[in-house]
Amino acid sequence: MTTPQDRRAVFRRLHESGCFVIPNPWDIGSARALAQLGFPALATTSSGFAWSQGRSDNHITLDDALTHLRTISDAVAIPVNADFEGGFAVEPEGVGANVTAAVRTAIAGISIEDSTGNPAQPLFDFGLSVDRIRAARHAIDESQSGVLLTGRSEGFIVGRPDLAETIRRLTAYAEAGADCLYAPGLRTIADIGAVVNAVAPRPVNALVGANFTTVGDLAVVGVRRISVGGALARTAWTGFLKAAKEIAEKGTFGGFDGTVPFSEIDGMFG
């Protein structure tokens, strides 16, 4: 098994050139399956993990999140990036303290977002948002862990789809020490390319949660990292719910048609 420092070094190298996909598992089984498929790194998903615990997104405790990060990171030999939501704190001091706790796990990267969870004011004020990234940067530097920091601006998924403001925030997060920048919810190549150009040479993560683009198209505009958020978890839930509803409502079992054979799945973990 590789060491956390080995995986952190690999993760940093992945961000230096090219374009790679970093899919999002939600438990040990999905993490190990994705690693076996040859992906070079993984990222946790707050939504996928929350659903696996019977909770809605952003309703996991800090302790639950830290345990999950440790569990997934210890389960695979490739780098794991932590979806750390908003750092489980509002004030920069709290974000810094919680990031310090997170980097004590074996994660290779961590992301901090600027959404508040309050529909009336969905984004933290600009200055506070920058200070939160700066606090995360300081915590990582103090740890001497080499964990890669991603700064996320959530405007396009919380009802504030303003490209200019998103770019203003991501540029400031880069200046505050974010190694990678991420604006989930962008759905056009033009918008994604604008973000890539604005924060260059810092690498950009693009989210693909629907069939609107390809790895090749995103690579052409300079995207370095592609994640899928909760989309793989939603895909799994889609099949599960379709089959279960058919049984409950019709008493038939057509939802089992075309499923992956038992032997193939069982063989992955043998």
FIPATI-63219 format. One line per 10 residues: number of its first residue (from 1); their letters; for each residue x, y, z of N, C-alpha, C. Coordinates in nm, 4 decimals. Layout:
BEGIN
NUM) a) X,Y,Z,X,Y,Z,X,Y,Z  ...
END
This chain:
BEGIN
1) mttpqdrrav) 0.0842,-0.1197,0.0000,0.0000,0.0000,0.0000,0.0877,0.1248,0.0000  0.0530,0.2223,-0.0809,0.1272,0.3471,-0.0841,0.1019,0.4277,0.0426  0.1923,0.5181,0.0736,0.1755,0.6034,0.1908,0.0946,0.7274,0.1541  0.0369,0.7966,0.2536,-0.0337,0.9215,0.2238,0.0542,1.0220,0.1504  0.1804,1.0311,0.1875,0.2695,1.1260,0.1204,0.2933,1.0877,-0.0247  0.3045,0.9585,-0.0508,0.3166,0.9126,-0.1897,0.1955,0.9561,-0.2707  0.0773,0.9351,-0.2145,-0.0455,0.9665,-0.2871,-0.0610,1.1175,-0.3069  -0.0181,1.1953,-0.2106,-0.0251,1.3406,-0.2247,0.0684,1.3898,-0.3345  0.1849,1.3299,-0.3436,0.2782,1.3677,-0.4501,0.2213,1.3313,-0.5866  0.1605,1.2141,-0.5970,0.0978,1.1723,-0.7230,-0.0148,1.2681,-0.7599
11) frrlhesgcf) -0.0946,1.3057,-0.6616,-0.2087,1.3942,-0.6869,-0.1624,1.5290,-0.7400  -0.0581,1.5819,-0.6836,-0.0046,1.7095,-0.7322,0.0464,1.6979,-0.8752  0.1107,1.5868,-0.9056,0.1612,1.5681,-1.0420,0.0468,1.5589,-1.1425  -0.0636,1.5001,-1.1028,-0.1788,1.4904,-1.1927,-0.2303,1.6276,-1.2344  -0.2099,1.7272,-1.1493,-0.2592,1.8617,-1.1775,-0.1618,1.9460,-1.2599  -0.0486,1.8892,-1.2958,0.0534,1.9667,-1.3666,0.0320,1.9709,-1.5175  -0.0310,1.8693,-1.5742,-0.0515,1.8662,-1.7197,-0.1628,1.7687,-1.7519  -0.2169,1.7810,-1.8739,-0.3184,1.6878,-1.9193,-0.4533,1.7108,-1.8557  -0.5402,1.6113,-1.8677,-0.6769,1.6168,-1.8143,-0.7119,1.4789,-1.7618  -0.7600,1.4717,-1.6382,-0.7954,1.3422,-1.5815,-0.9330,1.3480,-1.5171
21) vipnpwdigs) -0.9981,1.2317,-1.5119,-1.1294,1.2208,-1.4481,-1.1101,1.1683,-1.3070  -1.1758,1.2346,-1.2115,-1.1676,1.1973,-1.0715,-1.3098,1.1654,-1.0242  -1.3562,1.0405,-1.0438,-1.4945,1.0064,-1.0113,-1.5181,1.0015,-0.8600  -1.6463,0.9989,-0.8226,-1.6834,1.0182,-0.6824,-1.7547,0.8969,-0.6233  -1.6836,0.8117,-0.5493,-1.7462,0.7004,-0.4786,-1.8131,0.7479,-0.3500  -1.8943,0.6621,-0.2914,-1.9638,0.6983,-0.1676,-1.9429,0.5961,-0.0563  -1.8764,0.4848,-0.0884,-1.8448,0.3858,0.0140,-1.7225,0.3061,-0.0306  -1.6806,0.2111,0.0527,-1.5598,0.1356,0.0215,-1.5749,0.0582,-0.1085  -1.6897,-0.0072,-0.1270,-1.7085,-0.0876,-0.2473,-1.6999,-0.0063,-0.3741  -1.7683,0.1080,-0.3774,-1.7642,0.1906,-0.4990,-1.6253,0.2489,-0.5195
31) aralaqlgfp) -1.5550,0.2802,-0.4102,-1.4184,0.3321,-0.4232,-1.3258,0.2273,-0.4827  -1.3333,0.1060,-0.4317,-1.2444,0.0014,-0.4821,-1.2792,-0.0374,-0.6253  -1.4074,-0.0344,-0.6610,-1.4461,-0.0651,-0.7985,-1.3898,0.0390,-0.8949  -1.3989,0.1655,-0.8584,-1.3467,0.2718,-0.9448,-1.1952,0.2636,-0.9565  -1.1283,0.2314,-0.8468,-0.9826,0.2156,-0.8527,-0.9449,0.1009,-0.9464  -1.0209,-0.0080,-0.9418,-0.9915,-0.1219,-1.0290,-1.0136,-0.0872,-1.1761  -1.1020,0.0072,-1.2040,-1.1268,0.0486,-1.3421,-1.0147,0.1357,-1.3980  -0.9202,0.1732,-1.3133,-0.8023,0.2428,-1.3614,-0.8019,0.3929,-1.3453  -0.8998,0.4493,-1.2769,-0.8969,0.5937,-1.2533,-0.7769,0.6278,-1.1651  -0.7079,0.7396,-1.1933,-0.5851,0.7696,-1.1192,-0.6078,0.8297,-0.9815
41) alattssgfa) -0.7294,0.8796,-0.9557,-0.7609,0.9416,-0.8275,-0.9116,0.9397,-0.8097  -0.9557,0.9598,-0.6858,-1.0977,0.9618,-0.6537,-1.1289,1.0857,-0.5709  -1.2571,1.1193,-0.5635,-1.3015,1.2281,-0.4767,-1.4281,1.1836,-0.4052  -1.4396,1.2160,-0.2793,-1.5627,1.1839,-0.2087,-1.6753,1.2741,-0.2581  -1.7978,1.2361,-0.2287,-1.9148,1.3143,-0.2642,-2.0006,1.3338,-0.1408  -2.0246,1.4572,-0.1030,-2.1045,1.4828,0.0171,-2.2452,1.4278,0.0011  -2.3032,1.4443,-0.1186,-2.4399,1.3969,-0.1394,-2.4467,1.2445,-0.1387  -2.3563,1.1810,-0.2149,-2.3578,1.0356,-0.2206,-2.3383,0.9728,-0.0843  -2.2474,1.0270,-0.0046,-2.2258,0.9735,0.1301,-2.3477,0.9981,0.2177  -2.4032,1.1204,0.2122,-2.5202,1.1509,0.2941,-2.6354,1.0562,0.2633
51) wsqgrsdnhi) -2.6610,1.0319,0.1347,-2.7715,0.9418,0.0980,-2.7468,0.8010,0.1495  -2.6219,0.7581,0.1491,-2.5907,0.6235,0.1975,-2.6165,0.6106,0.3475  -2.6235,0.7254,0.4151,-2.6516,0.7284,0.5588,-2.7973,0.7629,0.5885  -2.8777,0.7711,0.4826,-3.0185,0.8048,0.5011,-3.0419,0.9494,0.5377  -2.9534,1.0379,0.4923,-2.9665,1.1811,0.5204,-2.9614,1.2591,0.3900  -3.0066,1.3832,0.3952,-2.9959,1.4691,0.2776,-2.8584,1.5348,0.2739  -2.8218,1.5852,0.1570,-2.6907,1.6469,0.1402,-2.6718,1.7609,0.2403  -2.5479,1.7763,0.2854,-2.5102,1.8811,0.3811,-2.5707,1.8598,0.5199  -2.6082,1.7369,0.5491,-2.6592,1.7061,0.6831,-2.5775,1.5952,0.7492  -2.4496,1.5913,0.7157,-2.3539,1.5014,0.7801,-2.2728,1.5822,0.8811
61) tlddalthlr) -2.2435,1.5228,0.9954,-2.1654,1.5935,1.0955,-2.0172,1.5932,1.0589  -1.9441,1.6815,1.1223,-1.7992,1.6861,1.1016,-1.7353,1.5525,1.1368  -1.7736,1.4940,1.2493,-1.7148,1.3657,1.2888,-1.7448,1.2572,1.1868  -1.8700,1.2569,1.1352,-1.9047,1.1593,1.0317,-1.8182,1.1793,0.9075  -1.7996,1.3045,0.8691,-1.7202,1.3346,0.7495,-1.5751,1.2909,0.7674  -1.5175,1.3186,0.8819,-1.3782,1.2806,0.9058,-1.3613,1.1287,0.9048  -1.4561,1.0585,0.9649,-1.4507,0.9122,0.9636,-1.4606,0.8603,0.8209  -1.5492,0.9213,0.7414,-1.5666,0.8799,0.6019,-1.4395,0.9049,0.5208  -1.3762,1.0202,0.5401,-1.2525,1.0505,0.4677,-1.1449,0.9482,0.5002  -1.1357,0.9134,0.6258,-1.0343,0.8156,0.6665,-1.0662,0.6780,0.6068
71) tisdavaipv) -1.1932,0.6417,0.6081,-1.2355,0.5112,0.5576,-1.2064,0.4967,0.4085  -1.2442,0.5966,0.3292,-1.2242,0.5884,0.1846,-1.0758,0.5956,0.1507  -1.0038,0.6861,0.2144,-0.8607,0.7001,0.1850,-0.7824,0.5741,0.2190  -0.8220,0.5077,0.3268,-0.7520,0.3861,0.3679,-0.7900,0.2652,0.2833  -0.8985,0.2772,0.2053,-0.9497,0.1624,0.1312,-0.8835,0.1439,-0.0047  -0.8158,0.2476,-0.0550,-0.7576,0.2418,-0.1897,-0.6135,0.2905,-0.1862  -0.5394,0.2568,-0.2901,-0.3979,0.2940,-0.2983,-0.3753,0.4163,-0.3862  -0.4831,0.4839,-0.4278,-0.4723,0.6021,-0.5131,-0.5177,0.7252,-0.4348  -0.4835,0.8453,-0.4825,-0.5189,0.9669,-0.4087,-0.6698,0.9866,-0.3982  -0.7114,1.0437,-0.2854,-0.8519,1.0764,-0.2624,-0.8637,1.2236,-0.2257
81) nadfeggfav) -0.9481,1.2945,-0.2986,-0.9782,1.4342,-0.2666,-1.1031,1.4391,-0.1795  -1.1024,1.5248,-0.0785,-1.2135,1.5348,0.0151,-1.3110,1.6440,-0.0257  -1.4372,1.6063,-0.0485,-1.5451,1.7039,-0.0569,-1.5757,1.7428,0.0873  -1.5205,1.8564,0.1305,-1.5318,1.8973,0.2705,-1.6374,2.0054,0.2887  -1.7306,2.0114,0.1930,-1.8414,2.1071,0.1976,-1.7859,2.2474,0.2274  -1.8440,2.3158,0.3236,-1.7978,2.4499,0.3575,-1.6986,2.4528,0.4719  -1.6364,2.3392,0.4972,-1.5419,2.3329,0.6076,-1.6070,2.3108,0.7421  -1.7401,2.2889,0.7437,-1.8146,2.2630,0.8666,-1.7993,2.3753,0.9688  -1.7837,2.4970,0.9183,-1.7735,2.6150,1.0033,-1.8012,2.7371,0.9177  -1.8341,2.8458,0.9834,-1.8564,2.9725,0.9128,-1.7314,3.0595,0.9182
91) epegvganvt) -1.6819,3.0840,1.0377,-1.5680,3.1732,1.0559,-1.4371,3.1060,1.0112  -1.3437,3.1843,0.9612,-1.2165,3.1279,0.9134,-1.1438,3.0431,1.0162  -1.1493,3.0836,1.1426,-1.0786,3.0074,1.2459,-1.1326,2.8654,1.2555  -1.2642,2.8517,1.2465,-1.3249,2.7193,1.2509,-1.2916,2.6374,1.1285  -1.2925,2.7019,1.0106,-1.2547,2.6320,0.8886,-1.1118,2.5795,0.9008  -1.0220,2.6648,0.9479,-0.8829,2.6238,0.9631,-0.8669,2.5060,1.0570  -0.9366,2.5103,1.1706,-0.9273,2.4008,1.2678,-0.9792,2.2707,1.2089  -1.0879,2.2785,1.1336,-1.1461,2.1568,1.0771,-1.0618,2.1025,0.9620  -1.0010,2.1902,0.8836,-0.9102,2.1448,0.7792,-0.7894,2.0757,0.8419  -0.7407,2.1286,0.9526,-0.6306,2.0639,1.0236,-0.6670,1.9215,1.0613
101) aavrtaiagi) -0.7904,1.9023,1.1095,-0.8357,1.7677,1.1448,-0.8462,1.6792,1.0208  -0.8930,1.7369,0.9107,-0.9117,1.6583,0.7887,-0.7792,1.6108,0.7311  -0.6774,1.6959,0.7328,-0.5502,1.6547,0.6714,-0.4771,1.5512,0.7563  -0.5249,1.5276,0.8777,-0.4671,1.4189,0.9583,-0.5129,1.2822,0.9080  -0.6177,1.2796,0.8263,-0.6533,1.1557,0.7582,-0.5571,1.1396,0.6408  -0.5803,1.0416,0.5577,-0.4876,1.0148,0.4474,-0.5296,1.0809,0.3170  -0.6138,1.1847,0.3217,-0.6575,1.2511,0.1992,-0.5399,1.3171,0.1280  -0.5536,1.3295,-0.0034,-0.4512,1.3955,-0.0847,-0.4911,1.5366,-0.1228  -0.6203,1.5668,-0.1161,-0.6701,1.6993,-0.1506,-0.7957,1.7290,-0.0718  -0.8338,1.8571,-0.0693,-0.9534,1.8976,0.0042,-1.0126,2.0203,-0.0634
111) siedstgnpa) -1.1454,2.0260,-0.0684,-1.2120,2.1423,-0.1278,-1.2953,2.2145,-0.0237  -1.2977,2.3465,-0.0363,-1.3778,2.4324,0.0506,-1.4679,2.5171,-0.0378  -1.5981,2.5162,-0.0097,-1.6938,2.5895,-0.0910,-1.7450,2.7136,-0.0181  -1.8098,2.8018,-0.0957,-1.8529,2.9301,-0.0397,-2.0038,2.9435,-0.0248  -2.0774,2.8312,-0.0275,-2.2221,2.8379,-0.0097,-2.2573,2.8318,0.1387  -2.3662,2.9008,0.1742,-2.4056,2.9145,0.3144,-2.5118,2.8156,0.3581  -2.5905,2.7632,0.2631,-2.7063,2.6821,0.2986,-2.8293,2.7647,0.3272  -2.8183,2.8965,0.3148,-2.9293,2.9886,0.3387,-2.9802,3.0416,0.2041  -3.1001,3.0001,0.1605,-3.1495,3.0436,0.0288,-3.1580,3.1946,0.0135  -3.1792,3.2670,0.1229,-3.1894,3.4129,0.1149,-3.0542,3.4785,0.0896
121) qplfdfglsv) -2.9474,3.4144,0.1343,-2.8111,3.4638,0.1125,-2.7231,3.3420,0.0871  -2.7288,3.2868,-0.0357,-2.6689,3.1549,-0.0609,-2.5167,3.1509,-0.0615  -2.4509,3.2663,-0.0765,-2.3051,3.2692,-0.0773,-2.2544,3.3541,0.0386  -2.1454,3.3101,0.0991,-2.0802,3.3939,0.1988,-2.0333,3.5240,0.1335  -2.0305,3.6314,0.2109,-1.9786,3.7575,0.1592,-1.8403,3.7357,0.1000  -1.8088,3.8156,0.0011,-1.6836,3.7982,-0.0727,-1.5626,3.7951,0.0201  -1.5499,3.8938,0.1062,-1.4329,3.9022,0.1936,-1.4225,3.7835,0.2864  -1.5344,3.7420,0.3442,-1.5340,3.6265,0.4331,-1.4976,3.5004,0.3557  -1.5486,3.4872,0.2336,-1.5179,3.3699,0.1519,-1.3680,3.3584,0.1255  -1.3054,3.4712,0.0946,-1.1614,3.4710,0.0693,-1.0849,3.4367,0.1970
131) driraarhai) -1.1282,3.4911,0.3089,-1.0610,3.4625,0.4353,-1.0733,3.3147,0.4731  -1.1837,3.2542,0.4373,-1.2017,3.1112,0.4659,-1.1026,3.0265,0.3854  -1.0812,3.0626,0.2596,-0.9804,2.9915,0.1795,-0.8411,3.0165,0.2354  -0.8156,3.1397,0.2746,-0.6847,3.1726,0.3311,-0.6594,3.0921,0.4596  -0.7626,3.0732,0.5411,-0.7486,2.9948,0.6638,-0.7199,2.8483,0.6333  -0.7866,2.7947,0.5301,-0.7600,2.6565,0.4898,-0.6164,2.6417,0.4405  -0.5710,2.7398,0.3617,-0.4328,2.7393,0.3117,-0.3336,2.7381,0.4277  -0.3583,2.8233,0.5267,-0.2677,2.8325,0.6418,-0.2643,2.7005,0.7183  -0.3813,2.6383,0.7350,-0.3866,2.5119,0.8083,-0.3072,2.4038,0.7358  -0.3196,2.3980,0.6038,-0.2449,2.2977,0.5267,-0.0949,2.3246,0.5344
141) desqsgvllt) -0.0570,2.4512,0.5215,0.0854,2.4853,0.5289,0.1433,2.4509,0.6655  0.0670,2.4794,0.7700,0.1140,2.4478,0.9051,0.1305,2.2967,0.9240  0.0462,2.2188,0.8591,0.0538,2.0736,0.8736,0.1711,2.0131,0.7978  0.2247,2.0883,0.6995,0.3319,2.0392,0.6131,0.2937,1.9060,0.5462  0.1649,1.8919,0.5169,0.1139,1.7660,0.4631,0.1224,1.7585,0.3111  0.1254,1.8752,0.2440,0.1238,1.8745,0.0989,-0.0127,1.8482,0.0389  -0.1183,1.8516,0.1209,-0.2546,1.8325,0.0698,-0.2887,1.9463,-0.0262  -0.3514,1.9122,-0.1383,-0.3854,2.0095,-0.2419,-0.5199,2.0748,-0.2100  -0.5246,2.2078,-0.2136,-0.6445,2.2831,-0.1762,-0.7210,2.3286,-0.2999  -0.8494,2.2961,-0.3042,-0.9380,2.3419,-0.4108,-1.0371,2.4430,-0.3547
151) grsegfivgr) -1.0449,2.5595,-0.4192,-1.1420,2.6618,-0.3827,-1.2624,2.6528,-0.4748  -1.3821,2.6406,-0.4157,-1.5052,2.6239,-0.4930,-1.5950,2.7457,-0.4779  -1.6510,2.7918,-0.5890,-1.7545,2.8944,-0.5848,-1.8840,2.8350,-0.6389  -1.9900,2.8418,-0.5575,-2.1112,2.7641,-0.5802,-2.2260,2.8404,-0.6455  -2.1998,2.9596,-0.6937,-2.3085,3.0438,-0.7420,-2.4010,2.9764,-0.8411  -2.3456,2.8993,-0.9333,-2.4274,2.8386,-1.0387,-2.5146,2.7248,-0.9888  -2.4935,2.6748,-0.8686,-2.5812,2.5687,-0.8171,-2.6646,2.6142,-0.6984  -2.6523,2.7420,-0.6593,-2.7348,2.7917,-0.5480,-2.8195,2.9118,-0.5894  -2.8421,2.9260,-0.7193,-2.9315,3.0316,-0.7651,-2.8679,3.1655,-0.7906  -2.7347,3.1703,-0.8028,-2.6649,3.2945,-0.8345,-2.5715,3.2705,-0.9535
161) pdlaetirrl) -2.6278,3.2417,-1.0721,-2.5456,3.2067,-1.1891,-2.4854,3.3282,-1.2578  -2.3888,3.3898,-1.1922,-2.3245,3.5114,-1.2411,-2.1793,3.4769,-1.2747  -2.1474,3.4661,-1.4029,-2.0133,3.4224,-1.4430,-1.9070,3.5210,-1.3976  -1.9330,3.6504,-1.4106,-1.8331,3.7502,-1.3713,-1.8031,3.7415,-1.2218  -1.9064,3.7248,-1.1402,-1.8853,3.7129,-0.9957,-1.8150,3.5825,-0.9617  -1.8502,3.4762,-1.0316,-1.7831,3.3478,-1.0093,-1.6344,3.3596,-1.0386  -1.6011,3.4229,-1.1499,-1.4602,3.4412,-1.1852,-1.3905,3.5318,-1.0845  -1.4581,3.6362,-1.0393,-1.3986,3.7245,-0.9373,-1.3645,3.6460,-0.8123  -1.4542,3.5595,-0.7703,-1.4311,3.4817,-0.6503,-1.3192,3.3788,-0.6709  -1.3226,3.3078,-0.7815,-1.2195,3.2059,-0.8042,-1.0813,3.2676,-0.8172
171) tayaeagadc) -1.0742,3.3827,-0.8824,-0.9451,3.4515,-0.8937,-0.8925,3.4906,-0.7560  -0.9815,3.5379,-0.6713,-0.9416,3.5750,-0.5351,-0.9020,3.4523,-0.4538  -0.9715,3.3408,-0.4754,-0.9355,3.2188,-0.4027,-0.7971,3.1703,-0.4439  -0.7662,3.1849,-0.5725,-0.6325,3.1490,-0.6189,-0.5274,3.2359,-0.5509  -0.5551,3.3651,-0.5424,-0.4607,3.4571,-0.4780,-0.4477,3.4273,-0.3289  -0.5547,3.3722,-0.2697,-0.5523,3.3388,-0.1264,-0.4866,3.2045,-0.0988  -0.4496,3.1311,-0.2052,-0.3740,3.0088,-0.1852,-0.4366,2.8807,-0.2353  -0.5516,2.8888,-0.3026,-0.6099,2.7670,-0.3585,-0.5223,2.7160,-0.4726  -0.4955,2.5859,-0.4722,-0.4122,2.5254,-0.5768,-0.4928,2.4943,-0.7022  -0.6228,2.4706,-0.6846,-0.7117,2.4323,-0.7933,-0.8429,2.5084,-0.7743
181) lyapglrtia) -0.9099,2.5412,-0.8837,-1.0337,2.6182,-0.8760,-1.1479,2.5394,-0.9382  -1.2706,2.5654,-0.8851,-1.3830,2.4787,-0.9189,-1.5122,2.5590,-0.9063  -1.5904,2.5622,-1.0149,-1.7216,2.6268,-1.0138,-1.8244,2.5257,-1.0623  -1.8807,2.4445,-0.9734,-1.9803,2.3467,-1.0164,-2.1035,2.4156,-1.0739  -2.1656,2.3497,-1.1698,-2.2872,2.4035,-1.2286,-2.2696,2.4700,-1.3628  -2.1468,2.4969,-1.4038,-2.1239,2.5525,-1.5376,-2.1628,2.4469,-1.6407  -2.2405,2.4871,-1.7414,-2.2930,2.3884,-1.8354,-2.2592,2.4179,-1.9807  -2.1793,2.5208,-2.0058,-2.1384,2.5462,-2.1441,-1.9864,2.5469,-2.1519  -1.9356,2.5009,-2.2643,-1.7916,2.5002,-2.2859,-1.7364,2.6426,-2.2814  -1.8138,2.7392,-2.3296,-1.7675,2.8777,-2.3295,-1.7459,2.9280,-2.1869
191) digavvnava) -1.8402,2.9007,-2.0968,-1.8264,2.9450,-1.9574,-1.7103,2.8741,-1.8889  -1.6990,2.7444,-1.9119,-1.5895,2.6689,-1.8507,-1.4554,2.7202,-1.9018  -1.4477,2.7450,-2.0321,-1.3242,2.7983,-2.0886,-1.2903,2.9350,-2.0340  -1.3914,3.0182,-2.0079,-1.3674,3.1505,-1.9511,-1.3054,3.1401,-1.8125  -1.3520,3.0450,-1.7333,-1.2948,3.0232,-1.6002,-1.1508,2.9745,-1.6115  -1.1268,2.8798,-1.7004,-0.9904,2.8281,-1.7200,-0.8953,2.9415,-1.7552  -0.9360,3.0270,-1.8470,-0.8494,3.1367,-1.8900,-0.8284,3.2394,-1.7793  -0.9329,3.2620,-1.6983,-0.9249,3.3655,-1.5950,-0.8286,3.3296,-1.4829  -0.8204,3.2014,-1.4486,-0.7383,3.1630,-1.3335,-0.6061,3.0996,-1.3739  -0.5817,3.0879,-1.5046,-0.4567,3.0282,-1.5523,-0.3364,3.0982,-1.4895
201) prpvnalvga) -0.2323,3.0214,-1.4534,-0.2081,2.8803,-1.4867,-0.2596,2.7808,-1.3831  -0.3398,2.8276,-1.2857,-0.3932,2.7335,-1.1870,-0.4880,2.6343,-1.2565  -0.4857,2.5076,-1.2164,-0.5740,2.4081,-1.2775,-0.7195,2.4285,-1.2361  -0.8094,2.3852,-1.3225,-0.9536,2.3986,-1.2996,-1.0184,2.2608,-1.2995  -1.1087,2.2411,-1.2038,-1.1944,2.1221,-1.1980,-1.3288,2.1571,-1.2598  -1.3778,2.0732,-1.3502,-1.5120,2.0890,-1.4061,-1.6004,1.9758,-1.3554  -1.7254,2.0088,-1.3258,-1.8225,1.9089,-1.2832,-1.9064,1.8648,-1.4025  -1.9183,1.7336,-1.4211,-2.0070,1.6793,-1.5237,-2.1059,1.5862,-1.4540  -2.2283,1.6355,-1.4386,-2.3330,1.5560,-1.3750,-2.4425,1.5171,-1.4706  -2.4243,1.5489,-1.5998,-2.5206,1.5142,-1.7041,-2.4452,1.4989,-1.8349
211) nfttvgdlav) -2.5110,1.4451,-1.9356,-2.4456,1.4132,-2.0623,-2.4446,1.5370,-2.1537  -2.3631,1.6384,-2.1168,-2.3610,1.7612,-2.1962,-2.2258,1.7886,-2.2610  -2.1254,1.7058,-2.2323,-1.9927,1.7290,-2.2883,-1.9145,1.5985,-2.2863  -1.7876,1.6036,-2.3227,-1.7010,1.4857,-2.3201,-1.5684,1.5221,-2.2551  -1.4941,1.4210,-2.2170,-1.3600,1.4445,-2.1628,-1.2752,1.5172,-2.2660  -1.2848,1.4756,-2.3908,-1.2048,1.5380,-2.4965,-1.2360,1.6851,-2.5143  -1.3639,1.7213,-2.5131,-1.4015,1.8621,-2.5292,-1.3513,1.9475,-2.4136  -1.3591,1.8942,-2.2926,-1.3121,1.9700,-2.1764,-1.1602,1.9824,-2.1775  -1.0923,1.8787,-2.2228,-0.9466,1.8854,-2.2322,-0.9035,1.9933,-2.3309  -0.9770,2.0073,-2.4402,-0.9411,2.1064,-2.5419,-0.9428,2.2483,-2.4855
221) vgvrrisvgg) -1.0376,2.2779,-2.3954,-1.0450,2.4141,-2.3399,-0.9559,2.4313,-2.2174  -0.8809,2.3267,-2.1822,-0.7823,2.3421,-2.0767,-0.8220,2.2950,-1.9397  -0.9361,2.2277,-1.9267,-0.9743,2.1717,-1.7968,-0.8731,2.0644,-1.7579  -0.8313,2.0677,-1.6335,-0.7312,1.9726,-1.5865,-0.7941,1.8522,-1.5169  -0.9070,1.8748,-1.4491,-0.9659,1.7705,-1.3646,-1.1176,1.7700,-1.3837  -1.1761,1.6512,-1.3980,-1.3201,1.6379,-1.4179,-1.3761,1.5482,-1.3087  -1.4723,1.5989,-1.2333,-1.5410,1.5176,-1.1338,-1.6878,1.5028,-1.1720  -1.7554,1.4086,-1.1075,-1.8957,1.3831,-1.1412,-1.9887,1.4034,-1.0225  -1.9362,1.4492,-0.9101,-2.0212,1.4770,-0.7946,-2.1023,1.3561,-0.7528  -2.2309,1.3775,-0.7305,-2.3183,1.2680,-0.6898,-2.3786,1.1914,-0.8046
231) alartawtgf) -2.3316,1.2138,-0.9290,-2.3965,1.1540,-1.0458,-2.3866,1.0019,-1.0477  -2.2727,0.9450,-1.0094,-2.2640,0.7991,-1.0051,-2.3547,0.7428,-0.8962  -2.3623,0.8108,-0.7830,-2.4551,0.7673,-0.6780,-2.5997,0.7771,-0.7260  -2.6336,0.8835,-0.7990,-2.7687,0.8969,-0.8534,-2.7984,0.7870,-0.9540  -2.6963,0.7509,-1.0339,-2.7139,0.6424,-1.1294,-2.7463,0.5116,-1.0575  -2.6746,0.4840,-0.9492,-2.7009,0.3626,-0.8719,-2.8394,0.3668,-0.8085  -2.8755,0.4809,-0.7508,-3.0077,0.4953,-0.6895,-3.1186,0.4827,-0.7940  -3.0916,0.5308,-0.9159,-3.1925,0.5217,-1.0225,-3.2295,0.3772,-1.0501  -3.1280,0.2917,-1.0669,-3.1546,0.1503,-1.0917,-3.2235,0.0834,-0.9740  -3.1774,0.1150,-0.8541,-3.2354,0.0568,-0.7323,-3.3828,0.0953,-0.7180
241) lkaakeiaek) -3.4124,0.2245,-0.7315,-3.5497,0.2708,-0.7125,-3.6430,0.2209,-0.8221  -3.5929,0.2160,-0.9453,-3.6754,0.1661,-1.0553,-3.7179,0.0214,-1.0293  -3.6224,-0.0632,-0.9912,-3.6536,-0.2033,-0.9654,-3.7430,-0.2185,-0.8424  -3.7110,-0.1449,-0.7362,-3.7889,-0.1573,-0.6128,-3.9324,-0.1080,-0.6308  -3.9508,0.0021,-0.7044,-4.0859,0.0532,-0.7285,-4.1684,-0.0434,-0.8127  -4.1036,-0.1080,-0.9088,-4.1762,-0.2052,-0.9911,-4.2272,-0.3205,-0.9056  -4.1439,-0.3682,-0.8156,-4.1854,-0.4768,-0.7263,-4.3012,-0.4312,-0.6379  -4.2857,-0.3115,-0.5767,-4.3872,-0.2617,-0.4844,-4.5197,-0.2323,-0.5531  -4.5144,-0.1777,-0.6754,-4.6357,-0.1302,-0.7415,-4.6986,-0.2335,-0.8341  -4.6168,-0.3231,-0.8944,-4.6686,-0.4160,-0.9945,-4.6516,-0.5632,-0.9560
251) gtfggfdgtv) -4.5630,-0.5891,-0.8626,-4.5363,-0.7275,-0.8283,-4.4569,-0.8006,-0.9337  -4.3846,-0.7250,-1.0182,-4.3021,-0.7856,-1.1233,-4.1559,-0.7497,-1.1001  -4.0684,-0.8192,-1.1726,-3.9256,-0.8096,-1.1456,-3.8438,-0.7729,-1.2690  -3.9035,-0.6980,-1.3612,-3.8336,-0.6591,-1.4828,-3.7140,-0.5704,-1.4590  -3.7104,-0.5035,-1.3453,-3.5979,-0.4163,-1.3139,-3.4672,-0.4902,-1.2963  -3.4751,-0.6227,-1.2812,-3.3528,-0.7021,-1.2666,-3.2911,-0.7390,-1.4004  -3.3661,-0.7169,-1.5104,-3.3145,-0.7516,-1.6431,-3.1921,-0.6655,-1.6762  -3.0909,-0.7291,-1.7321,-2.9738,-0.6551,-1.7769,-2.8782,-0.6149,-1.6677  -2.8981,-0.6617,-1.5460,-2.8067,-0.6247,-1.4376,-2.6737,-0.6972,-1.4519  -2.5714,-0.6413,-1.3915,-2.4389,-0.7033,-1.3933,-2.4466,-0.8363,-1.3182
261) pfseidgmfg) -2.3890,-0.9443,-1.3725,-2.3962,-1.0746,-1.3064,-2.3346,-1.0720,-1.1671  -2.3903,-1.1523,-1.0780,-2.3391,-1.1669,-0.9419,-2.1902,-1.1976,-0.9424  -2.1507,-1.2897,-1.0288,-2.0112,-1.3350,-1.0296,-1.9148,-1.2223,-1.0640  -1.9582,-1.1320,-1.1529,-1.8704,-1.0218,-1.1910,-1.8484,-0.9241,-1.0768  -1.9567,-0.8906,-1.0081,-1.9439,-0.7985,-0.8944,-1.8672,-0.8667,-0.7803  -1.9065,-0.9896,-0.7475,-1.8421,-1.0603,-0.6374,-1.6941,-1.0810,-0.6651  -1.6615,-1.1047,-0.7916,-1.5229,-1.1269,-0.8285,-1.4347,-1.0054,-0.8113  -1.4939,-0.8855,-0.8162,-1.4156,-0.7635,-0.7967,-1.3579,-0.7549,-0.6563  -1.4258,-0.8191,-0.5609,-1.3860,-0.8041,-0.4208,-1.3339,-0.9344,-0.3609  -1.3079,-1.0328,-0.4475,-1.2598,-1.1608,-0.3993,-1.1110,-1.1608,-0.3708
END
